[in-house]
Amino acid sequence: KFEGNDTIIYVGEGIGGANANKEFFDYFLNNNENNADSERKGNATGSNDRHKWYIMEAMDVDDVLGGGKGFEMMFVLKKVRI
């Protein structure tokens, strides 16, 4: 249904930080296992494709206007079919 939505840009702290919960990171880290379950049950789009998320880039976020704490990073994730 959303074939072109294959890139995520996340700006925030990493695992255990204040910006995203455990489920957010689990989705990207364990995505192949979740896809296998969807294939067995049949997903909403009827597609049986499998994919994995890859980190294409990770970079520090500069201290903007003196408000940053220095823990934030920007991650660019790309969904690739396997």
C-alpha positions as CSV (number, residue, x, y, z in Angstrom):
1,K,0.0,0.0,0.0
2,F,2.8,2.5,0.9
3,E,5.5,1.0,-1.4
4,G,7.6,4.2,-1.5
5,N,7.7,4.7,2.3
6,D,11.1,3.1,2.8
7,T,13.1,5.7,4.6
8,I,12.9,6.9,8.2
9,I,14.8,9.8,9.7
10,Y,14.9,9.6,13.5
11,V,16.4,12.4,15.6
12,G,16.8,11.8,19.3
13,E,18.6,9.7,21.8
14,G,19.5,6.1,21.3
15,I,18.2,3.0,23.2
16,G,17.4,3.9,26.8
17,G,17.1,7.6,26.0
18,A,14.2,9.9,26.6
19,N,12.9,10.3,23.0
20,A,11.6,6.9,21.9
21,N,10.3,3.8,23.8
22,K,11.6,0.2,23.8
23,E,8.9,-0.8,21.2
24,F,10.2,1.8,18.8
25,F,13.7,0.4,18.8
26,D,12.5,-3.3,18.9
27,Y,10.5,-2.7,15.7
28,F,13.7,-1.8,13.8
29,L,16.0,-4.2,15.5
30,N,13.8,-7.3,15.3
31,N,11.9,-6.5,12.1
32,N,12.8,-9.7,10.3
33,E,11.1,-11.8,13.1
34,N,8.0,-9.6,12.9
35,N,7.9,-10.0,9.2
36,A,8.0,-13.8,9.5
37,D,5.0,-13.7,11.8
38,S,3.1,-11.4,9.3
39,E,3.9,-13.8,6.4
40,R,2.5,-16.8,8.3
41,K,-0.7,-14.9,9.4
42,G,-1.1,-12.9,6.2
43,N,-0.6,-9.1,6.5
44,A,-3.1,-6.4,5.8
45,T,-1.7,-5.6,2.3
46,G,-1.7,-9.3,1.3
47,S,2.1,-8.9,0.5
48,N,4.5,-11.7,1.5
49,D,7.6,-9.6,1.1
50,R,10.3,-9.6,3.8
51,H,12.4,-6.6,4.6
52,K,15.1,-5.5,7.0
53,W,15.9,-1.9,8.2
54,Y,19.5,-0.8,7.7
55,I,21.1,2.3,9.3
56,M,22.4,4.3,6.3
57,E,23.8,7.1,8.3
58,A,24.2,8.2,11.9
59,M,25.5,11.6,12.9
60,D,25.7,13.8,15.9
61,V,23.2,16.7,16.1
62,D,24.9,20.0,16.8
63,D,24.0,21.9,19.9
64,V,21.3,24.2,18.4
65,L,20.9,27.6,20.1
66,G,22.4,26.3,23.3
67,G,19.5,23.9,23.9
68,G,21.0,20.5,23.1
69,K,22.4,18.1,25.7
70,G,24.8,16.4,23.4
71,F,23.1,13.0,23.4
72,E,20.9,13.5,20.4
73,M,21.8,11.9,17.0
74,M,20.2,11.7,13.6
75,F,19.7,8.2,12.2
76,V,18.7,7.6,8.6
77,L,17.1,4.1,8.2
78,K,16.3,2.4,4.9
79,K,13.9,-0.5,4.4
80,V,15.4,-3.1,2.0
81,R,13.6,-6.2,0.7
82,I,15.4,-9.5,1.5
